[in-house]
């Protein structure tokens, strides 16, 4: 039986969940996060230097097409000034911590921890903009690793991934990153005037130790050849560590 399935009986003979003692350290999620390839800078006046704003605008304006904005709740920014305004208001998300993603000293996207709920030990990875300079790279995977690691290191019990059910790349990414599919929220939102069914995924704290080992093995420099191609897939490392 998995830990999340365990329960006990109360004095009335009813089955109830096990007691939980939380020790959340939410301040961890507001720190700069460093990896081998990327660093994640919390949104702040310091993060929005003129150089970084220009780098982000260069990413946005040079996207090969607008498909990367289809499933985000906002349209592509029409100007550098519009981008700056969106960044400074964290795109209107509440209970969130956003980060600028920096690769080789250049800002190449942003992402966030959303719906941060210290009282329940839960947070969500979302508002992911991996620009064409970052998409489908080892640096993109390391970005997700850093977010997962800071959440579970801070004492969170659950990290969520939610997306439009029609967003097939996001659903594939969730599974590749080690999240488990939980189900479908039907007619969950109206986004950009369209009906959205939301696919829910999650990862739990007791699953993280094995997944963390898999991430670390995959991110190791020895797992990449001279051209930067992976030798062993992340999913294969996950299966290997789950077998032990």
Secondary structure as UniProt FT lines:
FT   HELIX           3..5
FT   STRAND          7..9
FT   TURN            11..12
FT   STRAND          15..17
FT   HELIX           26..30
FT   STRAND          33..34
FT   STRAND          38..42
FT   TURN            45..47
FT   HELIX           50..61
FT   HELIX           66..69
FT   TURN            70..71
FT   HELIX           80..88
FT   HELIX           90..92
FT   STRAND          97..103
FT   TURN            104..105
FT   STRAND          106..117
FT   TURN            118..121
FT   STRAND          122..130
FT   TURN            132..136
FT   HELIX           138..153
FT   TURN            154..155
FT   STRAND          158..164
FT   TURN            165..166
FT   HELIX           168..176
FT   TURN            177..178
FT   STRAND          180..191
FT   TURN            192..193
FT   STRAND          194..204
FT   HELIX           205..219
FT   HELIX           221..223
FT   TURN            226..227
FT   HELIX           234..243
//
